[in-house]
Amino acid sequence: MNLKDEDVVEMFFEVMKLNRSYSENRYGNMDVFRGQYSCLFILERTGPISQKELAGILRIRPASAGEILAKLEQKGLVRRRPSRADGRVLLASLTEEGAQRAGQVRKDRAIAHKEMLSGLTEEEKYSFYQTLKKIRNYYLELEEDHGDRN
């Protein structure tokens, strides 16, 4: 089989779009978006952290992390409070509603992930995982070679 790189990549993007559309139809149009959920999941795992620490984990600029936190704060999912150790630093943490939302989305995602891969055998899942890991590692090496530009 002779596939063009473009065909493979375009198929990957099409699957991503279809997955997003299916998820919105099944679980409702979300008022919190992917990057914001990543933030909620990190705060759920770490507890209170600074905007700078969050940015480092998300691999984004601190200003971008601040924008995400502001949106989540407006939605009542996150709060920011001064650090006891250094009052100049604001620590972000989940509100009770934020913790509940993160937990529900985690459950919904587990179901969606199982559905998404239900047509694959265990061998196919393993092969797919290894392929994605290889692509991810390629980009991580590129970042390392070119330095962090955030």
Backbone as JSON Lines, residues from 0, in Angstrom:
{"i":0,"aa":"M","n":[0.86,-1.18,0.0],"ca":[0.0,0.0,0.0],"c":[0.89,1.23,0.0]}
{"i":1,"aa":"N","n":[0.57,2.17,-0.85],"ca":[1.39,3.38,-0.98],"c":[0.57,4.61,-0.6]}
{"i":2,"aa":"L","n":[0.63,4.98,0.69],"ca":[-0.11,6.15,1.18],"c":[0.76,7.38,1.16]}
{"i":3,"aa":"K","n":[0.14,8.51,0.84],"ca":[0.85,9.78,0.94],"c":[0.81,10.25,2.39]}
{"i":4,"aa":"D","n":[1.87,10.91,2.81],"ca":[1.91,11.46,4.17],"c":[0.7,12.36,4.41]}
{"i":5,"aa":"E","n":[0.36,13.15,3.42],"ca":[-0.77,14.07,3.53],"c":[-2.07,13.32,3.82]}
{"i":6,"aa":"D","n":[-2.28,12.18,3.17],"ca":[-3.5,11.4,3.38],"c":[-3.58,10.87,4.81]}
{"i":7,"aa":"V","n":[-2.45,10.42,5.33],"ca":[-2.41,9.89,6.7],"c":[-2.72,11.0,7.7]}
{"i":8,"aa":"V","n":[-2.07,12.13,7.54],"ca":[-2.26,13.25,8.47],"c":[-3.68,13.8,8.38]}
{"i":9,"aa":"E","n":[-4.2,13.93,7.17],"ca":[-5.57,14.43,7.0],"c":[-6.58,13.47,7.62]}
{"i":10,"aa":"M","n":[-6.34,12.17,7.51],"ca":[-7.22,11.19,8.14],"c":[-7.19,11.36,9.66]}
{"i":11,"aa":"F","n":[-6.01,11.56,10.2],"ca":[-5.87,11.79,11.64],"c":[-6.7,13.01,12.07]}
{"i":12,"aa":"F","n":[-6.57,14.11,11.34],"ca":[-7.34,15.32,11.67],"c":[-8.84,15.1,11.53]}
{"i":13,"aa":"E","n":[-9.25,14.36,10.5],"ca":[-10.67,14.07,10.31],"c":[-11.22,13.26,11.49]}
{"i":14,"aa":"V","n":[-10.46,12.28,11.94],"ca":[-10.88,11.47,13.09],"c":[-11.0,12.36,14.33]}
{"i":15,"aa":"M","n":[-10.07,13.26,14.53],"ca":[-10.12,14.17,15.68],"c":[-11.39,15.03,15.62]}
{"i":16,"aa":"K","n":[-11.7,15.56,14.45],"ca":[-12.9,16.39,14.29],"c":[-14.17,15.57,14.55]}
{"i":17,"aa":"L","n":[-14.22,14.36,14.0],"ca":[-15.39,13.5,14.21],"c":[-15.54,13.14,15.69]}
{"i":18,"aa":"N","n":[-14.44,12.88,16.35],"ca":[-14.47,12.56,17.77],"c":[-15.01,13.75,18.55]}
{"i":19,"aa":"R","n":[-14.55,14.93,18.25],"ca":[-15.01,16.14,18.94],"c":[-16.51,16.34,18.72]}
{"i":20,"aa":"S","n":[-16.96,16.2,17.47],"ca":[-18.37,16.37,17.14],"c":[-19.22,15.33,17.86]}
{"i":21,"aa":"Y","n":[-18.78,14.08,17.84],"ca":[-19.51,13.01,18.52],"c":[-19.61,13.3,20.02]}
{"i":22,"aa":"S","n":[-18.5,13.7,20.61],"ca":[-18.48,13.98,22.05],"c":[-19.43,15.12,22.41]}
{"i":23,"aa":"E","n":[-19.45,16.17,21.59],"ca":[-20.36,17.28,21.85],"c":[-21.81,16.85,21.74]}
{"i":24,"aa":"N","n":[-22.11,16.01,20.73],"ca":[-23.49,15.52,20.57],"c":[-23.89,14.61,21.72]}
{"i":25,"aa":"R","n":[-22.98,13.77,22.16],"ca":[-23.3,12.79,23.21],"c":[-23.33,13.43,24.6]}
{"i":26,"aa":"Y","n":[-22.37,14.3,24.88],"ca":[-22.23,14.84,26.23],"c":[-22.63,16.3,26.34]}
{"i":27,"aa":"G","n":[-23.11,16.87,25.25],"ca":[-23.56,18.26,25.28],"c":[-22.44,19.21,24.88]}
{"i":28,"aa":"N","n":[-22.82,20.36,24.36],"ca":[-21.84,21.37,23.98],"c":[-21.23,21.94,25.26]}
{"i":29,"aa":"M","n":[-19.96,21.77,25.39],"ca":[-19.3,22.12,26.64],"c":[-18.97,23.61,26.7]}
{"i":30,"aa":"D","n":[-19.21,24.19,27.84],"ca":[-18.83,25.59,28.03],"c":[-17.39,25.69,28.52]}
{"i":31,"aa":"V","n":[-16.78,24.55,28.76],"ca":[-15.37,24.5,29.12],"c":[-14.68,23.72,28.01]}
{"i":32,"aa":"F","n":[-13.58,24.25,27.52],"ca":[-12.93,23.66,26.36],"c":[-11.71,22.85,26.75]}
{"i":33,"aa":"R","n":[-11.15,22.14,25.78],"ca":[-10.1,21.16,26.01],"c":[-8.96,21.69,26.88]}
{"i":34,"aa":"G","n":[-8.38,22.83,26.52],"ca":[-7.28,23.39,27.29],"c":[-7.7,23.72,28.72]}
{"i":35,"aa":"Q","n":[-8.94,24.13,28.87],"ca":[-9.45,24.44,30.2],"c":[-9.62,23.16,31.02]}
{"i":36,"aa":"Y","n":[-10.06,22.07,30.36],"ca":[-10.18,20.8,31.09],"c":[-8.8,20.3,31.5]}
{"i":37,"aa":"S","n":[-7.82,20.48,30.64],"ca":[-6.46,20.08,31.02],"c":[-6.04,20.81,32.28]}
{"i":38,"aa":"C","n":[-6.37,22.07,32.36],"ca":[-6.07,22.87,33.55],"c":[-6.8,22.31,34.77]}
{"i":39,"aa":"L","n":[-8.07,22.01,34.63],"ca":[-8.84,21.45,35.75],"c":[-8.24,20.13,36.22]}
{"i":40,"aa":"F","n":[-7.84,19.28,35.29],"ca":[-7.28,17.98,35.65],"c":[-5.95,18.14,36.37]}
{"i":41,"aa":"I","n":[-5.16,19.1,35.94],"ca":[-3.88,19.35,36.61],"c":[-4.12,19.84,38.03]}
{"i":42,"aa":"L","n":[-5.03,20.8,38.18],"ca":[-5.33,21.32,39.52],"c":[-5.92,20.23,40.41]}
{"i":43,"aa":"E","n":[-6.69,19.33,39.83],"ca":[-7.25,18.21,40.58],"c":[-6.12,17.31,41.1]}
{"i":44,"aa":"R","n":[-5.12,17.12,40.28],"ca":[-4.0,16.24,40.63],"c":[-3.0,16.91,41.58]}
{"i":45,"aa":"T","n":[-2.71,18.19,41.36],"ca":[-1.64,18.85,42.12],"c":[-2.1,19.59,43.35]}
{"i":46,"aa":"G","n":[-3.36,20.02,43.37],"ca":[-3.78,20.95,44.4],"c":[-3.31,22.35,44.02]}
{"i":47,"aa":"P","n":[-3.36,23.29,44.95],"ca":[-3.02,24.68,44.63],"c":[-1.61,24.83,44.05]}
{"i":48,"aa":"I","n":[-1.52,25.51,42.9],"ca":[-0.22,25.81,42.29],"c":[-0.26,27.21,41.68]}
{"i":49,"aa":"S","n":[0.92,27.74,41.45],"ca":[1.02,29.08,40.87],"c":[0.74,29.03,39.37]}
{"i":50,"aa":"Q","n":[0.43,30.18,38.83],"ca":[0.18,30.32,37.4],"c":[1.43,29.9,36.61]}
{"i":51,"aa":"K","n":[2.6,30.26,37.11],"ca":[3.86,29.91,36.43],"c":[4.06,28.39,36.42]}
{"i":52,"aa":"E","n":[3.79,27.72,37.53],"ca":[3.92,26.26,37.59],"c":[2.93,25.6,36.63]}
{"i":53,"aa":"L","n":[1.7,26.11,36.63],"ca":[0.68,25.57,35.74],"c":[1.1,25.72,34.28]}
{"i":54,"aa":"A","n":[1.61,26.88,33.94],"ca":[2.07,27.13,32.56],"c":[3.15,26.13,32.17]}
{"i":55,"aa":"G","n":[4.07,25.85,33.09],"ca":[5.13,24.89,32.8],"c":[4.58,23.49,32.53]}
{"i":56,"aa":"I","n":[3.61,23.07,33.32],"ca":[3.01,21.75,33.13],"c":[2.24,21.68,31.81]}
{"i":57,"aa":"L","n":[1.51,22.76,31.5],"ca":[0.72,22.79,30.26],"c":[1.58,23.09,29.02]}
{"i":58,"aa":"R","n":[2.83,23.51,29.24],"ca":[3.75,23.86,28.16],"c":[3.23,25.05,27.35]}
{"i":59,"aa":"I","n":[2.76,26.06,28.1],"ca":[2.28,27.29,27.49],"c":[2.91,28.48,28.22]}
{"i":60,"aa":"R","n":[2.71,29.67,27.68],"ca":[3.23,30.89,28.32],"c":[2.42,31.18,29.58]}
{"i":61,"aa":"P","n":[3.05,31.74,30.62],"ca":[2.32,32.1,31.84],"c":[1.12,33.01,31.56]}
{"i":62,"aa":"A","n":[1.25,33.92,30.61],"ca":[0.12,34.8,30.28],"c":[-1.07,34.0,29.74]}
{"i":63,"aa":"S","n":[-0.79,32.98,28.94],"ca":[-1.86,32.11,28.42],"c":[-2.52,31.33,29.55]}
{"i":64,"aa":"A","n":[-1.71,30.86,30.49],"ca":[-2.26,30.16,31.66],"c":[-3.16,31.1,32.44]}
{"i":65,"aa":"G","n":[-2.75,32.36,32.55],"ca":[-3.56,33.35,33.25],"c":[-4.91,33.56,32.59]}
{"i":66,"aa":"E","n":[-4.93,33.56,31.26],"ca":[-6.19,33.71,30.53],"c":[-7.12,32.52,30.8]}
{"i":67,"aa":"I","n":[-6.56,31.33,30.77],"ca":[-7.36,30.12,31.04],"c":[-7.91,30.18,32.46]}
{"i":68,"aa":"L","n":[-7.06,30.53,33.42],"ca":[-7.51,30.61,34.81],"c":[-8.6,31.66,34.98]}
{"i":69,"aa":"A","n":[-8.47,32.79,34.31],"ca":[-9.48,33.85,34.42],"c":[-10.83,33.35,33.91]}
{"i":70,"aa":"K","n":[-10.82,32.63,32.8],"ca":[-12.08,32.09,32.24],"c":[-12.7,31.06,33.19]}
{"i":71,"aa":"L","n":[-11.86,30.2,33.74],"ca":[-12.37,29.19,34.68],"c":[-12.85,29.83,35.97]}
{"i":72,"aa":"E","n":[-12.2,30.9,36.37],"ca":[-12.62,31.63,37.57],"c":[-13.99,32.28,37.34]}
{"i":73,"aa":"Q","n":[-14.2,32.84,36.16],"ca":[-15.5,33.44,35.82],"c":[-16.61,32.4,35.84]}
{"i":74,"aa":"K","n":[-16.28,31.17,35.51],"ca":[-17.27,30.09,35.5],"c":[-17.45,29.45,36.87]}
{"i":75,"aa":"G","n":[-16.68,29.93,37.85],"ca":[-16.82,29.42,39.21],"c":[-16.15,28.08,39.44]}
{"i":76,"aa":"L","n":[-15.21,27.71,38.56],"ca":[-14.56,26.4,38.67],"c":[-13.19,26.46,39.34]}
{"i":77,"aa":"V","n":[-12.61,27.65,39.37],"ca":[-11.27,27.85,39.93],"c":[-11.28,29.11,40.78]}
{"i":78,"aa":"R","n":[-10.44,29.13,41.81],"ca":[-10.24,30.36,42.58],"c":[-8.74,30.57,42.7]}
{"i":79,"aa":"R","n":[-8.36,31.85,42.82],"ca":[-6.95,32.19,43.02],"c":[-6.83,32.98,44.31]}
{"i":80,"aa":"R","n":[-5.88,32.55,45.13],"ca":[-5.65,33.19,46.43],"c":[-4.16,33.43,46.61]}
{"i":81,"aa":"P","n":[-3.8,34.46,47.36],"ca":[-2.37,34.7,47.61],"c":[-1.74,33.55,48.38]}
{"i":82,"aa":"S","n":[-0.5,33.24,48.03],"ca":[0.26,32.21,48.74],"c":[0.58,32.69,50.14]}
{"i":83,"aa":"R","n":[0.53,31.79,51.11],"ca":[0.91,32.15,52.48],"c":[2.41,32.42,52.57]}
{"i":84,"aa":"A","n":[3.18,31.69,51.76],"ca":[4.64,31.83,51.78],"c":[5.09,33.13,51.12]}
{"i":85,"aa":"D","n":[4.39,33.53,50.05],"ca":[4.76,34.74,49.32],"c":[3.47,35.36,48.79]}
{"i":86,"aa":"G","n":[3.0,36.38,49.46],"ca":[1.73,37.02,49.14],"c":[1.66,37.6,47.74]}
{"i":87,"aa":"R","n":[2.8,37.75,47.06],"ca":[2.81,38.27,45.69],"c":[2.38,37.2,44.68]}
{"i":88,"aa":"V","n":[2.47,35.95,45.1],"ca":[2.15,34.81,44.22],"c":[0.72,34.36,44.48]}
{"i":89,"aa":"L","n":[-0.05,34.24,43.38],"ca":[-1.41,33.72,43.5],"c":[-1.39,32.23,43.21]}
{"i":90,"aa":"L","n":[-2.05,31.47,44.06],"ca":[-2.17,30.03,43.87],"c":[-3.57,29.71,43.36]}
{"i":91,"aa":"A","n":[-3.63,28.93,42.3],"ca":[-4.91,28.53,41.72],"c":[-5.3,27.18,42.29]}
{"i":92,"aa":"S","n":[-6.59,27.03,42.57],"ca":[-7.11,25.75,43.05],"c":[-8.54,25.59,42.55]}
{"i":93,"aa":"L","n":[-9.03,24.35,42.61],"ca":[-10.4,24.07,42.18],"c":[-11.39,24.5,43.26]}
{"i":94,"aa":"T","n":[-12.53,25.01,42.81],"ca":[-13.66,25.19,43.72],"c":[-14.34,23.84,43.84]}
{"i":95,"aa":"E","n":[-15.32,23.74,44.7],"ca":[-16.07,22.49,44.83],"c":[-16.73,22.14,43.49]}
{"i":96,"aa":"E","n":[-17.31,23.14,42.84],"ca":[-17.93,22.91,41.54],"c":[-16.9,22.46,40.51]}
{"i":97,"aa":"G","n":[-15.71,23.05,40.55],"ca":[-14.64,22.67,39.64],"c":[-14.21,21.22,39.84]}
{"i":98,"aa":"A","n":[-14.11,20.81,41.09],"ca":[-13.74,19.42,41.4],"c":[-14.82,18.46,40.91]}
{"i":99,"aa":"Q","n":[-16.08,18.83,41.1],"ca":[-17.18,17.98,40.63],"c":[-17.17,17.88,39.11]}
{"i":100,"aa":"R","n":[-16.96,19.01,38.44],"ca":[-16.94,19.02,36.97],"c":[-15.79,18.18,36.45]}
{"i":101,"aa":"A","n":[-14.62,18.33,37.03],"ca":[-13.46,17.54,36.6],"c":[-13.74,16.05,36.77]}
{"i":102,"aa":"G","n":[-14.33,15.67,37.89],"ca":[-14.65,14.26,38.14],"c":[-15.65,13.71,37.14]}
{"i":103,"aa":"Q","n":[-16.68,14.49,36.83],"ca":[-17.69,14.03,35.87],"c":[-17.1,13.9,34.48]}
{"i":104,"aa":"V","n":[-16.3,14.86,34.08],"ca":[-15.69,14.8,32.75],"c":[-14.74,13.61,32.67]}
{"i":105,"aa":"R","n":[-14.02,13.35,33.74],"ca":[-13.11,12.2,33.76],"c":[-13.9,10.91,33.52]}
{"i":106,"aa":"K","n":[-15.07,10.77,34.15],"ca":[-15.92,9.58,33.96],"c":[-16.44,9.51,32.53]}
{"i":107,"aa":"D","n":[-16.93,10.65,32.02],"ca":[-17.44,10.69,30.64],"c":[-16.35,10.35,29.64]}
{"i":108,"aa":"R","n":[-15.15,10.88,29.87],"ca":[-14.05,10.62,28.95],"c":[-13.65,9.15,28.96]}
{"i":109,"aa":"A","n":[-13.69,8.51,30.11],"ca":[-13.35,7.09,30.18],"c":[-14.3,6.28,29.31]}
{"i":110,"aa":"I","n":[-15.59,6.62,29.35],"ca":[-16.59,5.94,28.52],"c":[-16.32,6.24,27.04]}
{"i":111,"aa":"A","n":[-16.09,7.51,26.74],"ca":[-15.85,7.92,25.35],"c":[-14.59,7.25,24.79]}
{"i":112,"aa":"H","n":[-13.55,7.16,25.6],"ca":[-12.31,6.53,25.13],"c":[-12.53,5.05,24.84]}
{"i":113,"aa":"K","n":[-13.28,4.39,25.7],"ca":[-13.58,2.98,25.48],"c":[-14.37,2.81,24.19]}
{"i":114,"aa":"E","n":[-15.37,3.67,23.98],"ca":[-16.17,3.62,22.74],"c":[-15.3,3.87,21.52]}
{"i":115,"aa":"M","n":[-14.43,4.87,21.62],"ca":[-13.61,5.26,20.48],"c":[-12.74,4.11,19.99]}
{"i":116,"aa":"L","n":[-12.25,3.31,20.92],"ca":[-11.33,2.23,20.56],"c":[-12.0,0.86,20.48]}
{"i":117,"aa":"S","n":[-13.32,0.85,20.63],"ca":[-14.03,-0.44,20.69],"c":[-13.91,-1.26,19.41]}
{"i":118,"aa":"G","n":[-13.65,-0.64,18.29],"ca":[-13.52,-1.37,17.02],"c":[-12.13,-1.94,16.79]}
{"i":119,"aa":"L","n":[-11.22,-1.73,17.73],"ca":[-9.85,-2.21,17.57],"c":[-9.59,-3.43,18.45]}
{"i":120,"aa":"T","n":[-8.76,-4.32,17.95],"ca":[-8.32,-5.44,18.77],"c":[-7.25,-4.92,19.74]}
{"i":121,"aa":"E","n":[-6.89,-5.74,20.72],"ca":[-5.83,-5.35,21.66],"c":[-4.51,-5.1,20.91]}
{"i":122,"aa":"E","n":[-4.22,-5.93,19.92],"ca":[-3.0,-5.75,19.12],"c":[-3.03,-4.42,18.36]}
{"i":123,"aa":"E","n":[-4.18,-4.08,17.79],"ca":[-4.31,-2.83,17.06],"c":[-4.17,-1.63,17.99]}
{"i":124,"aa":"K","n":[-4.77,-1.73,19.19],"ca":[-4.63,-0.65,20.17],"c":[-3.17,-0.46,20.54]}
{"i":125,"aa":"Y","n":[-2.47,-1.56,20.78],"ca":[-1.07,-1.48,21.15],"c":[-0.25,-0.84,20.02]}
{"i":126,"aa":"S","n":[-0.5,-1.26,18.8],"ca":[0.22,-0.72,17.65],"c":[-0.08,0.77,17.47]}
{"i":127,"aa":"F","n":[-1.34,1.14,17.61],"ca":[-1.75,2.55,17.51],"c":[-1.05,3.37,18.59]}
{"i":128,"aa":"Y","n":[-1.05,2.86,19.81],"ca":[-0.4,3.54,20.93],"c":[1.09,3.73,20.65]}
{"i":129,"aa":"Q","n":[1.75,2.69,20.18],"ca":[3.18,2.78,19.89],"c":[3.46,3.79,18.79]}
{"i":130,"aa":"T","n":[2.61,3.84,17.79],"ca":[2.78,4.8,16.7],"c":[2.61,6.23,17.21]}
{"i":131,"aa":"L","n":[1.56,6.47,18.0],"ca":[1.35,7.8,18.56],"c":[2.5,8.21,19.47]}
{"i":132,"aa":"K","n":[3.0,7.27,20.25],"ca":[4.11,7.54,21.15],"c":[5.36,7.94,20.36]}
{"i":133,"aa":"K","n":[5.58,7.27,19.25],"ca":[6.73,7.58,18.4],"c":[6.62,9.01,17.83]}
{"i":134,"aa":"I","n":[5.43,9.38,17.4],"ca":[5.21,10.74,16.87],"c":[5.4,11.76,17.98]}
{"i":135,"aa":"R","n":[4.82,11.48,19.17],"ca":[4.98,12.39,20.31],"c":[6.46,12.56,20.65]}
{"i":136,"aa":"N","n":[7.2,11.47,20.72],"ca":[8.62,11.55,21.06],"c":[9.42,12.34,20.03]}
{"i":137,"aa":"Y","n":[9.04,12.24,18.77],"ca":[9.67,13.03,17.72],"c":[9.54,14.52,18.04]}
{"i":138,"aa":"Y","n":[8.31,14.94,18.39],"ca":[8.09,16.35,18.69],"c":[8.78,16.79,19.98]}
{"i":139,"aa":"L","n":[8.82,15.91,20.96],"ca":[9.52,16.23,22.21],"c":[11.02,16.42,21.95]}
{"i":140,"aa":"E","n":[11.58,15.59,21.09],"ca":[12.99,15.74,20.74],"c":[13.23,17.04,19.98]}
{"i":141,"aa":"L","n":[12.31,17.39,19.08],"ca":[12.44,18.66,18.36],"c":[12.43,19.83,19.33]}
{"i":142,"aa":"E","n":[11.51,19.79,20.29],"ca":[11.46,20.86,21.29],"c":[12.76,20.95,22.07]}
{"i":143,"aa":"E","n":[13.29,19.8,22.42],"ca":[14.54,19.77,23.18],"c":[15.68,20.34,22.35]}
{"i":144,"aa":"D","n":[15.72,19.96,21.08],"ca":[16.78,20.44,20.18],"c":[16.71,21.94,19.92]}
{"i":145,"aa":"H","n":[15.49,22.46,19.84],"ca":[15.3,23.87,19.51],"c":[15.09,24.75,20.72]}
{"i":146,"aa":"G","n":[15.04,24.14,21.89],"ca":[14.84,24.9,23.11],"c":[13.38,25.28,23.29]}
{"i":147,"aa":"D","n":[13.02,25.58,24.5],"ca":[11.65,25.99,24.83],"c":[11.44,27.42,24.4]}
{"i":148,"aa":"R","n":[10.5,27.66,23.52],"ca":[10.24,29.01,23.0],"c":[9.1,29.71,23.69]}
{"i":149,"aa":"N","n":[8.52,29.1,24.73],"ca":[7.42,29.73,25.45],"c":[7.92,30.72,26.45]}
